[in-house]
Amino acid sequence: MVTNITWHHNLTKEERDTLNGQKGATLWLTGLSASGKSTIACGLERLLLNKGVHSYRLDGDNIRFGLNKDLGFSEKDRAENIRRISEVSKLFADASSISITSFISPYKADRELARKLHEESNLPFVEIHVDVPLSVAEERDPKGLYKKAREGLIKNFTGIDDPYEAPEKPEIYLNTSEFSINECVEAIYEYLVEHKLLSI
């Protein structure tokens, strides 16, 4: 436990939002590998930036090249991976930026921790379940990961030998076997507009 530290700030959240001209929020995309999370996140980031909304995408693979390169894929490491991302996305949201996270984040408890961290700081947290049948995800398999998992070459792979605990009440539900990437991106954008998360 770290002691002798004090949280320091000189701006309120409202002041920062006003000075930046927008609100911050975390959009948490969760789903199986090959469900379409990263593709949707990329499209959404481009759309928001084109509309003048400051946003940044935190991708599961990208984060493991740096911040979380010391973590594996055990349940303990997955939990720490999500804890760190939760803290980073919270900082982005506090900085009046739209943080778009794209992580399998298979465990309900880890996603609830991410939500709690944001709620404690009065920061919007939008859980987005990017859903697809396992059979469709395996057919897509752009990285060949499901094939390797089926052959026993990858252990602790979500959907094969590790569970995926689907969100029970996500703010947004997207089934990418029924809707196109563009339709999914538009659905998220419409939610942000409807809930006034893009303006101050």
Secondary structure, 3 states (H helix, E strand, C coil): CCCCCCCCCCCCHHHHHHHHCCCCEEEEEECCCCCCHHHHHHHHHHHHHHCCCCEEEEEHHHHCCCCCCCCCCCHHHHHHHHHHHHHHHHHHHHCCCEEEEECCCCCHHHHHHHHHHHHHCCCCEEEEEEECCHHHHHHHCCCCHHHHHHCCCCCCCECCCECCCCCCCCCEEEECCCCCHHHHHHHHHHHHHHCCCCCC
